[in-house]
Structures are given as structure tokens and as C-alpha cells.
Amino acid sequence: MTVLELDPGLVRRARQMAARAADPVIALARAHTTVAVERAALRLAGITGADTTYRSGDVPWVNRVVDTVREHCGLQHGVAVPAFHALAEHDLASLTELAEATAAGQVRFTVPTGRARTRAARAARTAIARGLRQVDRARTRRDKLIARWGDPPQRPWIYLIVATGDIDEDVVQAANAARAGADIIAVIRSTGQSLLDYVPEGATHHGFAGTYATQENFRIMRAAMDEVSKEVGRYIRVTNYASGLCMPEMAVLAGLERLDMMLNDSMYGILFRDINPIRTFVDQRFSRQVHARAGIIINTGEDNYLTTADAVEAAHTVTVSQLLNERFAHEAGLADGQLGLGHAFEINPELPESFRLELAHALLARSLFPDAPLKWMPPTKHMTGDVFRGYLLDGFFNLAGVLTGQSILLVGMMTEAVVTPFLSDRDLALANVRYVLNAAGKLAEDFTPEPDGFIAKRAQQVLSEAVDLLERIVDDGLLDAIADGTFGLMRRPAEGGKGHDGVVEKAEDYCNPAVDLLEEGATR
């Protein structure tokens, strides 16, 4: 694999600065919880279903319990102890029964003390550990199926999107895509779901530009891709979203249903969905702990910065975000092999030497993160609607991916910015990828940029600019840097954004067995 000989001192400095910039935010995340983290803990403990009697739509039982605990005694102590204390007090058999009694106004939640608290905490830990063992079994099952059916024979893995709004139709498109060469199926989420502070129940048949990310939809797609994996003789991976206001819950549901990859970026929701920064950092830490336990590969969202900022001028912000994402991920327990750090082919093709610049940026990422399954994103910003030009541009994107040893290649569509792609569009796009992979083969073995050439110098320049920016962030603070529009030109103040009211500072007696078990790596 081709890598650049970067200045090792500068690389060390970059990681040191990233750690110093991230660590105060990690401390902040450790000191707080959110409604979504508490709901995720109860989901691991086994609560399911929804209250279907609510006038404006179904309300998940987990929301009903967490919201009521917060109303009665606050969430600063965690939801687990009050919930399991009430379960014992009312002699109820399950958390779902507790939710039903809560909805009927029959439960008054309190924070117990003494032996009652010890018993409730022990019962909560036992129930949550049972859920984590289910996550562990799903991970073991994945490993066995990969051993049976095999991984794709080549890298990069081919990543293709389905987005019909009907999970059954998604399955049809996903199966055909896998037969045509796709290795990873990404199920796009219904428009606006990231801003819902609850996870809908059941299968989706009328979504908007995608299906809702629900446990049932996860189960349906994973089961369907298992059948196709058996047919095509390689394990087909499934991707969805652990982002937005329900990031921790999505991570838990993905772990339970054996999804393989999840979009999970430390700052995407802040920048592009205006979700409160503190809420996002607390939620992403817990969600990444779950991903680490489940063996799920995360996909980060640095490619989005280049849709709002210039891909040349802002190249160093992508590198800074990758380094920060790496630090946040490592602290949460993720291994390098789970870091699908994002970057993109988004330089204006009219710019002289644009392809050489793309190679420089891609090789910088590959050289900085040699063991990470980097996710290489296709052109979108400069797709004009000219499908012939777009098809050619996607071919250059595919070639850049081969030359620079990218791990995950999201298939570009010539109809980007024109229509939601048809099956025929996907077929042509996959043909483009197959041609380049077949024709270029192991061309990366023969591609060695000159140490003092254009590509190496450009990569070194971007890395130097990234270190300079990280040093400023260390001085000013990451939250202030985000508020100032450092990333993607989006200004997001620490106290603003959606979901801020769902952030709670932990009390000294805070108890969340899910956090404890994940940090201990324990199974009971």
C-alpha cells in the first residue's frame, strides 16, 4: 500500500494537539448524561414497544418511563435505579409492564436509599448485562458468518445506498445491488429522523426519501442480506445511522440486530442538524462504547464539510476532524479497524491539477491512519446534472480510490443532483466501479509519488495547516471553535441547538450499569 513519508514529528504533534483539544470535551461528556443515554440503558434492559393510545402518534414505552422519571425525581441519578426500584415496589414482571402502569398514572418514581437502592442497582445491572450478552452473541454470529461465507475478495469494499422509503422495496434493491457487486448496503434514513427525540416502532412502508431507522427495519434488512450473502458467497454488510437525537438508542438497536456499520460522527449532528454540541458529545461517547462492544465499524462525516466549504481551502479541517474523531473513538474503546474515517472527492474539477490535489488529500488520510477502514466519498457538490460528465467524474473518483488504497468506496451516481437513482442508475454506477477495479487492479503497488513532488508537498502543507488549527483550538477550546464556524463554516454555540434540554449533569450517586459494564468490558 502506498503511503507518504510524512514528518513523524509533525504527525506526533498533530495527535498530541488533537488529544489536548478533545480531552476537555471528553471530561464534559463523562460528567453529563442525556435522555437518550438513559433510554438506551433501558433498551438494553429489555424494554420494547410503544403506547399506541397517544393522540398525536405512538410514544415508545422507553420515552414514557424516562420522561416520567425525570418529572418525578430527575435524571441526575440515572433512570436505572428509580425504574427497577418501582418494578420491585409494584411487583411488575417487566419494564414494559412498568411503562404501561406509568402511562396509567399508577407509578410514582423515587430514588431509593440504603438496601433498596442496592437491590435496584443490582437488578438493573443484571437486566442490562443480559442485553449486552445479546450484543456479544450478535458479534460472535457475525464472525462465524464471515468465516463461513468469506469477506469480499478485494478492497475497497463497494458501498451502495438504497433509499426508497419502503423497507420491503429497499430489500429488493439491496439484494440486486449485492448480486451486482455491492459489499455494503446503506439504508438511508427518512428525512428529518435525526431531529426526532424518539425511535419509531415497526417497519416503514411510507418513508420520505428513506425508511425510519427502527429495530424492525434493522432486523428485516439484516435477515435479507444474510440470505443474499449465502447466495453470492460473501458476507454482505449492512449500514444505518447512529446519529441525531437518538444516537445512543440507534447504537444499541444496531448491536442487538447485528448491523455491521453505523454512521457515527462526533460533530456532524452539531454542524449540519443544529443539535446541541454538549448533547452530541455525550451521546456520541456512549454510542461509540456500544459500537466498540458490538464490533461495529463507524463511518464519520468529514466529507460533509466540503459540501459547504471549499475542498482545497478547507482541506486541513477534514484532517483536524479525522484526528479528533480518532481521539474520541479511541477513548470510547474503538479499535483502529473500526474507524471508517470519512473524506471526499469534492475539489472543483475545473481547477488545474484537481486530480493531483485529490490524490494528495486521499494519500494524506491513508498515511495518517494506515489501519483504519477509510470511507471515500464520491463527488456531489460539483455534479451539474450532466450525467455524462458525472459518469466520467465518478470514474476519476473510483481511480483515486484504487490508487490511494481506500477501504470503503461509496458508489457515485451520475444522476446525483438530478433524481433519486433508479436501479438502472445503480447498475451503471456499479459497472463503472467494476471496470476501474478490474482495469486498475493493484495499480497502487506501482504508484509512488516523488518525495519532493507536488502530491507529497501538498499533503505536508495540509498536515501543517491542520496542526496550526489544532493549536488554536487547544488555546480557544473545541466548543468555542465550533461556535466560531471552524468546521464547514457552520456556527454552533455550545448552549444552542436542538436537544439541549435533554442534557443533565450527573449527581454524585449517578448510576447507569450500561456505562459501567461497557467501561469494564464485563458481561454480568
ZIZILIN-V272627 format. One record per residue. N is the residue number from 1. SS is DSSP state (A for helix, B for strand, O for the rest). Layout:
N:SS + N:SS
This chain:
1:O + 2:O + 3:O + 4:O + 5:O + 6:O + 7:O + 8:A + 9:A + 10:A + 11:A + 12:A + 13:A + 14:A + 15:A + 16:A + 17:A + 18:A + 19:A + 20:A + 21:A + 22:A + 23:A + 24:A + 25:A + 26:A + 27:A + 28:A + 29:A + 30:A + 31:O + 32:B + 33:B + 34:B + 35:A + 36:A + 37:A + 38:A + 39:A + 40:A + 41:A + 42:A + 43:A + 44:A + 45:O + 46:O + 47:O + 48:O + 49:O + 50:B + 51:B + 52:O + 53:O + 54:O + 55:O + 56:O + 57:O + 58:O + 59:B + 60:B + 61:A + 62:A + 63:A + 64:A + 65:A + 66:A + 67:A + 68:A + 69:A + 70:A + 71:A + 72:A + 73:A + 74:O + 75:O + 76:O + 77:O + 78:O + 79:A + 80:A + 81:A + 82:A + 83:A + 84:A + 85:A + 86:A + 87:A + 88:A + 89:A + 90:O + 91:O + 92:O + 93:O + 94:O + 95:A + 96:A + 97:A + 98:A + 99:A + 100:A + 101:A + 102:A + 103:A + 104:O + 105:O + 106:O + 107:O + 108:O + 109:O + 110:O + 111:O + 112:O + 113:O + 114:A + 115:A + 116:A + 117:A + 118:A + 119:A + 120:A + 121:A + 122:A + 123:A + 124:A + 125:A + 126:A + 127:A + 128:A + 129:A + 130:A + 131:A + 132:A + 133:A + 134:A + 135:A + 136:A + 137:A + 138:A + 139:A + 140:A + 141:A + 142:A + 143:A + 144:A + 145:A + 146:A + 147:A + 148:A + 149:A + 150:O + 151:O + 152:O + 153:O + 154:O + 155:O + 156:O + 157:B + 158:B + 159:B + 160:B + 161:B + 162:B + 163:O + 164:O + 165:O + 166:O + 167:A + 168:A + 169:A + 170:A + 171:A + 172:A + 173:A + 174:A + 175:A + 176:A + 177:A + 178:A + 179:A + 180:O + 181:O + 182:O + 183:O + 184:B + 185:B + 186:B + 187:B + 188:O + 189:B + 190:O + 191:O + 192:O + 193:A + 194:A + 195:A + 196:O + 197:O + 198:O + 199:O + 200:O + 201:O + 202:O + 203:O + 204:O + 205:O + 206:O + 207:O + 208:O + 209:O + 210:O + 211:B + 212:O + 213:O + 214:O + 215:A + 216:A + 217:A + 218:A + 219:A + 220:A + 221:A + 222:A + 223:A + 224:A + 225:A + 226:A + 227:A + 228:A + 229:A + 230:A + 231:A + 232:A + 233:O + 234:O + 235:O + 236:O + 237:B + 238:B + 239:B + 240:B + 241:B + 242:O + 243:O + 244:A + 245:A + 246:A + 247:A + 248:A + 249:A + 250:A + 251:A + 252:A + 253:A + 254:A + 255:A + 256:A + 257:O + 258:O + 259:O + 260:O + 261:B + 262:B + 263:B + 264:O + 265:O + 266:O + 267:O + 268:A + 269:A + 270:A + 271:A + 272:A + 273:A + 274:O + 275:B + 276:O + 277:A + 278:A + 279:A + 280:A + 281:A + 282:A + 283:A + 284:A + 285:A + 286:A + 287:A + 288:A + 289:A + 290:A + 291:A + 292:A + 293:A + 294:A + 295:O + 296:O + 297:B + 298:B + 299:B + 300:O + 301:O + 302:A + 303:A + 304:A + 305:A + 306:A + 307:A + 308:A + 309:O + 310:O + 311:O + 312:O + 313:O + 314:O + 315:A + 316:A + 317:A + 318:A + 319:A + 320:A + 321:A + 322:A + 323:A + 324:A + 325:A + 326:A + 327:A + 328:A + 329:A + 330:A + 331:A + 332:O + 333:O + 334:O + 335:O + 336:A + 337:A + 338:A + 339:B + 340:B + 341:O + 342:B + 343:B + 344:B + 345:O + 346:O + 347:O + 348:O + 349:O + 350:O + 351:O + 352:O + 353:O + 354:A + 355:A + 356:A + 357:A + 358:A + 359:A + 360:A + 361:A + 362:A + 363:A + 364:A + 365:A + 366:A + 367:A + 368:A + 369:O + 370:O + 371:O + 372:O + 373:O + 374:O + 375:B + 376:B + 377:B + 378:O + 379:O + 380:O + 381:O + 382:O + 383:O + 384:O + 385:O + 386:O + 387:A + 388:A + 389:A + 390:A + 391:A + 392:A + 393:A + 394:A + 395:A + 396:A + 397:A + 398:A + 399:A + 400:A + 401:A + 402:A + 403:A + 404:O + 405:O + 406:O + 407:O + 408:B + 409:B + 410:B + 411:O + 412:O + 413:O + 414:O + 415:O + 416:O + 417:O + 418:O + 419:O + 420:O + 421:O + 422:O + 423:A + 424:A + 425:A + 426:A + 427:A + 428:A + 429:A + 430:A + 431:A + 432:A + 433:A + 434:A + 435:A + 436:A + 437:A + 438:A + 439:A + 440:A + 441:O + 442:O + 443:A + 444:A + 445:A + 446:A + 447:O + 448:O + 449:O + 450:O + 451:O + 452:O + 453:O + 454:A + 455:A + 456:A + 457:A + 458:A + 459:A + 460:A + 461:A + 462:A + 463:A + 464:A + 465:A + 466:A + 467:A + 468:A + 469:A + 470:A + 471:A + 472:A + 473:A + 474:A + 475:A + 476:A + 477:O + 478:A + 479:A + 480:A + 481:A + 482:A + 483:A + 484:O + 485:O + 486:O + 487:O + 488:O + 489:O + 490:O + 491:O + 492:O + 493:O + 494:O + 495:O + 496:O + 497:O + 498:B + 499:O + 500:A + 501:A + 502:A + 503:B + 504:B + 505:B + 506:O + 507:O + 508:O + 509:O + 510:O + 511:O + 512:O + 513:A + 514:A + 515:A + 516:A + 517:A + 518:A + 519:A + 520:A + 521:O + 522:O + 523:O + 524:O
